[in-house]
């Protein structure tokens, strides 16, 4: 597709279960980001991948959160032992390039809405 | 550390009137500044950016923004608001030096344009 694709669009899970959220960036984009947005609020940075460099994980809120990016393309965000406070919309974005001096804008997916009961 | 402040949670304006959504920032080095818009239940859409050059940048849907280095501001403006402009607007900044590669967003400002 032409845009950033995220799945599932909606996920309802029970407290304590693990969830995986997937992101397919725009083809050729080397930078990929995950953000979290709670109840129409601001965007909280989670993690940033740039090419083969070590990811910037400084935004991950706890060790229950992890993410990987396989082959420099698709990314999966995993939340283990979900808690109710994890309920939010998880947004993925990609850009043409990253690194120092990156001036490119981010292209966002529609998001994955996670509800933890 | 880099940061973005959007001091207004909500801005109300009548259709046809000019609108301003405020943004101030703090970053090391020269800033790269962005505005995004989010319509209900949608992802974010890019509006415009300032990288270098002319302080007044023009973007999508008739929006523009003015970079003011001395005031560290990047306010979003539109001469004549439309009801369809009602949405959530985010300012974002990325530093140009050091390892500040990630884009940091403000808390967002909800724009309500009334007929």
Interface residues (C-beta under 8 A of the other chain):
Chain A: X4 X33 X35 X40 X41 X42 X43 X45 X48 X50 X56 X59 X91 X93 X98 X99 X100 X101 X102 X103 X105 X106 X107 X108 X109 X110 X111
Chain B: X32 X34 X36 X42 X43 X44 X45 X46 X49 X51 X88 X90 X94 X96 X97 X98 X99 X101 X102 X103 X104 X105 X106 X107 X108
